[in-house]
Amino acid sequence: MPLRLRTTGIFKRLLILCLGTALFVVALSVAGLHVYRTDRSTDRVAAELASLARAIGPLTATYLDAGDKAAAARTLKAFAGMHYVICADYVDDGDKRVSWPNLGCEKIAGERAQHSLPVMLPDGTMISINVRIDQSILQQRIWQKLRFLPFRYWRL
């Protein structure tokens, strides 16, 4: 005999409808908050990378013009302060001049996003600093913030 649901009262139907709607709203809110946090984090990362590239680009160019590749590589090491940056290459006219770490970004395998940061030097020439970032580190930070969100505001 097939299982047949008995008709219930209007109160139970209304309760199921309200609970279903509340669950839908919570799921939609979490998804919207995740998209918002991802966009905000991406914008922050882009600003950090561009600011650092603009600060060290002229200094690296000065060291390269003086012939000191070791000092130029040390200036690129400033990207190590950002835990999500894997490597950085100083590129001038399509030619990689110096890298941090020394082996270069193209030899570092894995699924990492590469970003090219254009920098204008004081003499008007354009160079670019290519960096690879590990997106999983950024996503992990976003999920950590979202996971504890309900408990952050629940205080007596």
C-alpha positions in Angstrom: 0.0 0.0 0.0 1.6 3.3 -1.0 2.4 5.8 1.6 -0.2 8.6 1.6 0.1 11.8 3.5 -3.0 12.8 5.4 -4.3 16.2 4.8 -3.3 18.4 7.7 -4.6 21.6 9.1 -3.9 25.0 7.8 -1.6 25.7 10.7 0.8 22.9 9.8 0.8 23.9 6.2 1.6 27.5 7.1 4.3 26.4 9.4 6.0 24.3 6.7 5.7 27.2 4.2 7.3 29.6 6.7 10.1 27.3 7.6 10.8 26.6 3.9 10.8 30.3 3.1 13.1 31.1 6.1 15.5 28.4 4.9 15.5 29.8 1.4 16.2 33.3 2.7 19.1 32.1 4.9 20.7 30.2 2.0 20.2 33.2 -0.3 21.8 35.6 2.3 24.8 33.3 2.8 25.3 33.1 -1.0 25.0 36.9 -1.3 27.4 37.5 1.5 29.9 35.1 0.0 29.8 37.0 -3.3 30.2 40.3 -1.5 33.1 39.1 0.6 34.8 37.6 -2.5 34.5 40.9 -4.4 35.7 42.9 -1.5 38.7 40.6 -0.9 39.6 40.7 -4.6 39.5 44.5 -4.7 41.6 44.7 -1.6 44.2 42.3 -3.0 44.4 44.2 -6.3 44.9 47.4 -4.4 47.7 45.9 -2.3 49.5 44.4 -5.2 49.2 47.6 -7.3 50.5 49.7 -4.5 53.5 47.5 -3.8 54.3 47.2 -7.5 54.2 51.0 -7.9 56.4 51.5 -4.8 59.1 49.0 -5.7 59.1 49.2 -9.5 61.2 52.3 -9.8 63.6 51.0 -7.2 64.0 47.7 -9.0 64.6 49.6 -12.3 67.3 51.7 -10.6 69.1 48.6 -9.4 68.9 46.9 -12.8 70.2 50.0 -14.6 73.2 49.9 -12.2 73.7 46.2 -13.0 72.9 44.9 -9.5 70.5 42.0 -10.2 70.9 40.7 -6.6 69.6 43.9 -5.1 66.8 44.0 -7.7 65.7 40.5 -6.7 65.8 41.5 -3.1 63.3 44.4 -3.8 61.0 41.9 -5.5 61.2 39.9 -2.3 58.9 42.5 -0.8 56.0 40.5 -2.3 56.9 37.7 0.2 55.2 39.8 2.8 51.8 39.0 1.2 51.2 35.3 2.1 49.1 34.7 -1.0 51.9 35.8 -3.5 53.9 32.8 -4.8 56.3 34.6 -7.1 57.1 37.8 -8.9 58.8 38.6 -12.3 60.0 42.0 -13.4 59.3 42.3 -17.1 60.6 45.0 -19.4 59.5 45.0 -23.1 58.4 41.4 -22.8 61.8 40.3 -21.5 62.0 38.9 -17.9 64.9 40.7 -16.3 64.7 39.5 -12.7 62.5 37.2 -10.6 61.7 36.4 -7.0 62.4 33.5 -6.3 65.2 33.2 -8.8 63.8 30.3 -10.8 60.9 32.5 -12.0 57.1 32.2 -12.1 56.8 30.0 -15.2 58.7 27.1 -13.6 56.4 27.1 -10.5 53.6 24.6 -11.3 50.1 24.5 -9.9 46.8 26.3 -10.4 47.6 29.8 -9.5 46.3 33.0 -11.0 48.8 35.2 -12.7 48.4 39.0 -12.6 50.3 41.6 -14.6 50.8 44.9 -12.7 51.8 47.7 -15.1 54.1 50.3 -13.6 55.1 53.6 -15.1 58.7 54.6 -14.2 59.7 58.2 -13.6 61.2 58.5 -17.0 57.9 57.5 -18.6 58.7 53.9 -19.7 56.2 51.2 -18.9 57.3 48.0 -17.2 55.2 45.3 -15.7 55.6 43.1 -12.6 53.9 39.7 -13.0 52.8 38.0 -9.8 51.2 34.7 -9.2 48.8 34.4 -6.3 47.3 31.3 -4.7 43.5 31.8 -4.9 42.9 28.9 -2.4 44.5 31.0 0.4 42.1 33.9 -0.3 39.1 31.6 -0.6 40.0 30.0 2.7 40.0 33.3 4.5 36.6 34.2 3.1 35.1 30.9 4.2 36.6 31.3 7.7 34.9 34.6 8.0 31.6 33.3 6.8 31.7 30.2 9.0 31.8 32.2 12.2 29.4 34.9 11.1 26.3 33.6 13.0 28.3 33.3 16.2 29.9 36.7 16.0 26.6 38.6 16.7 25.0 36.1 19.1 25.9 37.4 22.5 23.8 37.8 25.5 
